[in-house]
Amino acid sequence: MTQILCLDTHHDGVPGAIAVYVVLGPEPTLVDPGPATVRPRVLESLRAQGIPPGDIRHICVTHVHLDHAGSAGAWVAEYPDIAVHVHEEAALHLVDPRRLVVSTRRTFGDAHDRLWGRVVPVPAHAIRAVRPGEVGPFRWLRALHTPGHIEQHLAYLHEVSGTLFSGDSMGILLGREAPVHPPTPPPTLDLAAWLGTLREIEAVAPEQVGATHFGLHREVKARAAELRTALLDLASRAEGAMERGREEEDAEAFQEETIERLRRHRPNDEVERYFTAFSAANDYRGMVRYLRRNPDWSGA
C-alpha cells in the first residue's frame, strides 16, 4: 500500500513553512527535499516514522530554488544510489549550483547560510532529466510541466491517490482557511504561463495538492481560482503603482498588508518570520519586473 507523508521541516524555526513529501512504496521517494538546513530534521522525522533514510531511492525536484532542492546533493553524497529527477533544462543548476548560490546570496545577503546552508553539487550520474510531455518518471508518479513561478517548474501527480505535489505552482497556502499568496519573486516570473498552468491543473483535476508551502489541500479548483485572482490583482496593483512612480513604496505596503492578512490565520511571530525569509515585497518586485519586460501584457 502506497502512503504519502507530509514532513514539517520547521524551517528557520517556523512550523508549517516548508514541507518535504515522502511517497512510500516499493521505491520510497522524496518530493522536494528542502534546503540543506532542514535535512537533519527530515532524517530525524523519517527515522521516527520507521523509515531508514537509506531506503530512499528517488528525489523528485519541482524546481531548483534552494528552499525546494538545496539538499539534493547532500542526499546523494550520503546515499549514492539515489536518483534525482529534475526538469532537463534545470539539471545543470544541480550539477553545478554556483550560479544559483550566487544569485540566492545576492537576494538574502547575510541570512543566506542560516536559511539555506551549504549546497552540495549533485553528481551528474545521479541526474534523471525529465522531459516535459514524456510519461514518467514512474508509472505511478507523473511529471507535469507547470511554468509560471519559474519556467523549469514541474509538478508530480501521484496517480494512485490523486495527489499533485505542486511545488509553488499552486501558491503559498499557510493554513486551511488562510488566503493564498502568490510567490512571484524576480527574475523568473512568467504570468501568462502561470495562468496556463492553472488551467492545466484544473483540467487534470487532482483530488488534492501537496504544496511545499504548505501541506495537503483538497479544495483544488477553488484554490486555483483564488491564486488566479491573486496573480491578476497583484499585476493590476503593480501597474497602477508603476504609472504613479510609486512601485517601491507599494512593495513595502504589500509586505505589511500580506503579513496583516495572514496573521489572522497563524501566530504573528510565525507569519513575520515566514515573510522575512520569503519577502512579499520581493514578490511584488518580481511582478514589477515582469510587467516592465512585458509591456503588452493584456491580463487575458
Summary of the structure (lengths in Angstrom):
residues: 300
radius of gyration: 18.2
end to end distance: 43.4
largest distance: 57.8
contacts: 1018
relative contact order: 0.12
helix: 45%
strand: 18%
